[in-house]
Amino acid sequence: VSFETTKLISMAKVFVGDVTSEVVDSVLQFHGGWGYIEDFRIARAWRDQRLFRIGGGTSEAMRYYIAKLMGL
Ligand SMILES: Cc1cc2nc3c(=O)[nH]c(=O)nc-3n(C[C@H](O)[C@H](O)[C@H](O)COP(=O)(O)OP(=O)(O)OC[C@H]3O[C@@H](n4cnc5c(N)ncnc54)[C@H](O)[C@@H]3O)c2cc1C
């Protein structure tokens, strides 16, 4: 895998983590207090999407490698 491919994949991972966080958080907010209660699937979805920014390399680690691969 080339450095360019690694950079693009890292960028995609950060982007997906940020966008899913924003979308699912908005949906939870839309549900108000009920969205926070574990009985509702949105509460579980909110927690599950959080792993995007942690698992398989955190967003901070991705940003570090992106900057390095850009020669910054
Ligand atoms: C449910 C779950 C399933 C998992 N499954 C797998 C799996 O199948 N295979 C696998 O290999 N791993 C797996 N992991 C591990 C996962 O990849 C790690 O949790 C992840 O890489 C973060 O490492 P850490 O937890 O040690 O956090 P740490 O490295 O301790 O980081 C803690 C926080 O500090 C930040 N941080 C650390 N260093 C820096 C720095 N230099 N600059 C800026 N910020 C920094 C991180 O971004 C993070 O926010 C899983 C984790 C979870 C929670």
PDBQT file of the ligand as one rigid body, heavy atoms in Angstrom, charges set to zero:
ROOT
HETATM    1  C1  LIG A 101     -14.688  -2.311  21.625  1.00  0.00    +0.000 C 
HETATM    2  C2  LIG A 101     -13.242  -2.282  21.180  1.00  0.00    +0.000 A 
HETATM    3  C3  LIG A 101     -12.808  -3.224  20.279  1.00  0.00    +0.000 A 
HETATM    4  C4  LIG A 101     -11.476  -3.234  19.852  1.00  0.00    +0.000 A 
HETATM    5  N1  LIG A 101     -11.082  -4.185  18.973  1.00  0.00    +0.000 NA
HETATM    6  C5  LIG A 101      -9.806  -4.216  18.560  1.00  0.00    +0.000 A 
HETATM    7  C6  LIG A 101      -9.364  -5.219  17.632  1.00  0.00    +0.000 A 
HETATM    8  O1  LIG A 101     -10.142  -6.074  17.170  1.00  0.00    +0.000 OA
HETATM    9  N2  LIG A 101      -8.067  -5.224  17.243  1.00  0.00    +0.000 N 
HETATM   10  C7  LIG A 101      -7.175  -4.298  17.723  1.00  0.00    +0.000 A 
HETATM   11  O2  LIG A 101      -6.004  -4.346  17.344  1.00  0.00    +0.000 OA
HETATM   12  N3  LIG A 101      -7.566  -3.357  18.618  1.00  0.00    +0.000 NA
HETATM   13  C8  LIG A 101      -8.839  -3.291  19.057  1.00  0.00    +0.000 A 
HETATM   14  N4  LIG A 101      -9.230  -2.327  19.959  1.00  0.00    +0.000 N 
HETATM   15  C9  LIG A 101      -8.213  -1.421  20.492  1.00  0.00    +0.000 C 
HETATM   16  C10 LIG A 101      -8.251  -0.073  19.802  1.00  0.00    +0.000 C 
HETATM   17  O3  LIG A 101      -7.655  -0.137  18.525  1.00  0.00    +0.000 OA
HETATM   18  C11 LIG A 101      -7.538   0.901  20.751  1.00  0.00    +0.000 C 
HETATM   19  O4  LIG A 101      -8.404   1.129  21.857  1.00  0.00    +0.000 OA
HETATM   20  C12 LIG A 101      -7.215   2.219  20.053  1.00  0.00    +0.000 C 
HETATM   21  O5  LIG A 101      -6.193   2.058  19.084  1.00  0.00    +0.000 OA
HETATM   22  C13 LIG A 101      -6.780   3.298  21.070  1.00  0.00    +0.000 C 
HETATM   23  O6  LIG A 101      -5.734   2.825  21.869  1.00  0.00    +0.000 OA
HETATM   24  P1  LIG A 101      -5.840   2.958  23.454  1.00  0.00    +0.000 P 
HETATM   25  O7  LIG A 101      -7.210   2.504  23.885  1.00  0.00    +0.000 OA
HETATM   26  O8  LIG A 101      -4.638   2.303  24.023  1.00  0.00    +0.000 OA
HETATM   27  O9  LIG A 101      -5.801   4.510  23.743  1.00  0.00    +0.000 OA
HETATM   28  P2  LIG A 101      -4.528   5.386  24.046  1.00  0.00    +0.000 P 
HETATM   29  O10 LIG A 101      -3.468   5.118  23.024  1.00  0.00    +0.000 OA
HETATM   30  O11 LIG A 101      -4.201   5.253  25.493  1.00  0.00    +0.000 OA
HETATM   31  O12 LIG A 101      -5.108   6.842  23.766  1.00  0.00    +0.000 OA
HETATM   32  C14 LIG A 101      -6.003   7.490  24.687  1.00  0.00    +0.000 C 
HETATM   33  C15 LIG A 101      -6.388   8.835  24.095  1.00  0.00    +0.000 C 
HETATM   34  O13 LIG A 101      -5.228   9.658  23.979  1.00  0.00    +0.000 OA
HETATM   35  C16 LIG A 101      -5.050  10.057  22.627  1.00  0.00    +0.000 C 
HETATM   36  N5  LIG A 101      -3.631  10.085  22.296  1.00  0.00    +0.000 N 
HETATM   37  C17 LIG A 101      -2.712   9.115  22.540  1.00  0.00    +0.000 A 
HETATM   38  N6  LIG A 101      -1.507   9.465  22.070  1.00  0.00    +0.000 NA
HETATM   39  C18 LIG A 101      -1.666  10.703  21.522  1.00  0.00    +0.000 A 
HETATM   40  C19 LIG A 101      -0.783  11.602  20.859  1.00  0.00    +0.000 A 
HETATM   41  N7  LIG A 101       0.508  11.315  20.678  1.00  0.00    +0.000 N 
HETATM   42  N8  LIG A 101      -1.285  12.753  20.415  1.00  0.00    +0.000 NA
HETATM   43  C20 LIG A 101      -2.601  13.066  20.591  1.00  0.00    +0.000 A 
HETATM   44  N9  LIG A 101      -3.488  12.262  21.211  1.00  0.00    +0.000 NA
HETATM   45  C21 LIG A 101      -3.019  11.094  21.660  1.00  0.00    +0.000 A 
HETATM   46  C22 LIG A 101      -5.780   9.032  21.795  1.00  0.00    +0.000 C 
HETATM   47  O14 LIG A 101      -6.167   9.552  20.539  1.00  0.00    +0.000 OA
HETATM   48  C23 LIG A 101      -6.968   8.717  22.680  1.00  0.00    +0.000 C 
HETATM   49  O15 LIG A 101      -7.975   9.683  22.508  1.00  0.00    +0.000 OA
HETATM   50  C24 LIG A 101     -10.556  -2.273  20.365  1.00  0.00    +0.000 A 
HETATM   51  C25 LIG A 101     -11.021  -1.305  21.272  1.00  0.00    +0.000 A 
HETATM   52  C26 LIG A 101     -12.335  -1.296  21.680  1.00  0.00    +0.000 A 
HETATM   53  C27 LIG A 101     -12.791  -0.239  22.672  1.00  0.00    +0.000 C 
ENDROOT
TORSDOF 0
